[in-house]
Amino acid sequence: MTRRKAIVTHEDDNVASALTALGRGEVVEVEIGGSLFEVEVLSDVPFGHKFALMDIPRGGNVVKYGEVIGRATRDIARGEHVHVHNVESLRARGDLRPHRQSQNLT
C-alpha cells in the first residue's frame, strides 16, 4: 500500500493539500473523482499547505472543498505552492460584504 502524500477533498478542487512536507521536484499522486493523476511539485510545500493541480491565472478562483476560498493574486503554475504569497482570501472577509446604509433610529 502506497502512503498518500496529498489529498483532494472534492472533484471540483483545483488545489490539493499536502499530507506531509513535499520537496521541489517531487512527483505526487492525487486521486480526483476515482482517477489517479501525477503532479510534479515546483516548490517546497509544507505539511498542510496547498499546491495547484492546474494552472490558475491571476484573478482566477482557488477552489478547495468544492468552494471558492480565494483569488490568485498572480499566475500560479500547476504544482506550485498555493498560500498567502499568491492568494487573496475571500472567506470571512467583512470588507467584501455589501455595506448597509446606516439607519437613523432617532
matplotlib code that plots the C-alpha trace (Angstrom):
import matplotlib.pyplot as plt

x = [0.0, 1.4, 1.0, -0.7, 1.3, -1.6, -5.4, -8.0, -11.2, -13.6, -13.5, -14.1, -10.9, -8.0, -5.7, -4.5, -3.4, 0.0, -0.3, 3.5, 6.1, 6.8, 10.1, 10.6, 10.7, 8.8, 6.1, 2.9, 0.0, -3.5, -6.9, -9.7, -13.1, -11.7, -8.9, -5.2, -3.1, 0.6, 1.7, 5.3, 5.7, 7.5, 8.4, 8.7, 5.2, 5.0, 2.7, -0.9, -0.4, -1.9, -0.4, -2.0, -3.4, -3.7, -2.5, -4.6, -4.5, -4.1, -7.6, -8.8, -10.6, -8.8, -11.2, -11.0, -13.8, -15.6, -15.9, -14.1, -11.7, -9.6, -8.4, -5.0, -3.0, -0.7, -0.5, 0.0, 1.6, 0.5, 2.5, 3.2, 2.8, -0.6, -0.6, -0.8, 2.0, -0.1, -3.8, -6.1, -8.6, -12.3, -13.6, -14.6, -14.0, -16.4, -14.9, -16.3, -19.9, -22.3, -22.3, -25.7, -26.6, -26.8, -30.4, -31.4, -33.2, -34.0]
y = [0.0, 3.4, 6.2, 9.2, 12.4, 14.7, 14.8, 16.4, 16.9, 17.5, 16.7, 20.4, 21.4, 23.0, 22.5, 19.6, 19.6, 18.1, 15.3, 15.5, 18.1, 18.0, 18.9, 20.7, 18.3, 15.6, 13.8, 13.4, 11.1, 12.5, 11.0, 13.1, 11.5, 8.0, 8.7, 9.0, 11.8, 12.8, 16.3, 17.5, 19.9, 23.0, 24.4, 23.1, 22.7, 22.5, 19.9, 21.0, 23.6, 23.6, 23.2, 23.8, 20.9, 23.0, 26.4, 29.1, 32.5, 35.8, 36.7, 33.1, 31.3, 28.9, 26.1, 23.7, 21.6, 22.4, 26.0, 29.2, 30.0, 32.7, 34.5, 34.2, 37.5, 36.3, 33.4, 30.1, 27.2, 23.6, 22.1, 25.5, 26.1, 28.0, 30.2, 33.8, 34.9, 34.2, 34.1, 36.7, 35.1, 35.5, 33.8, 35.5, 39.0, 41.6, 44.1, 42.2, 42.2, 44.8, 47.8, 48.6, 52.2, 53.5, 53.7, 56.7, 55.3, 58.5]
z = [0.0, -1.0, 1.5, 0.0, 0.2, -0.7, -0.7, -2.9, -0.9, -3.8, -7.5, -8.4, -6.4, -8.3, -5.3, -3.2, 0.4, 1.4, 4.0, 4.5, 3.7, -0.1, -1.8, -5.0, -8.0, -6.1, -8.1, -6.1, -7.0, -6.3, -6.7, -8.3, -8.8, -8.7, -11.2, -10.3, -11.5, -11.0, -10.3, -10.0, -7.1, -8.4, -5.0, -1.4, 0.1, 3.9, 5.6, 5.4, 2.7, -0.8, -4.2, -7.6, -9.6, -12.7, -13.9, -12.1, -13.8, -11.9, -10.7, -11.0, -8.3, -5.9, -5.1, -2.1, -0.6, -3.9, -2.8, -3.8, -0.9, -2.6, -5.7, -7.3, -7.0, -9.7, -12.2, -10.3, -12.2, -11.8, -8.9, -7.3, -3.6, -3.0, 0.0, 1.2, -1.1, -4.2, -3.0, -1.5, 0.8, 0.0, 3.2, 6.4, 5.0, 6.3, 3.9, 0.9, 2.2, 0.8, 3.2, 4.8, 4.9, 8.4, 9.6, 11.6, 14.6, 16.3]

ax = plt.figure().add_subplot(projection="3d")
ax.plot(x, y, z, "-o")
ax.set_aspect("equal")
plt.show()
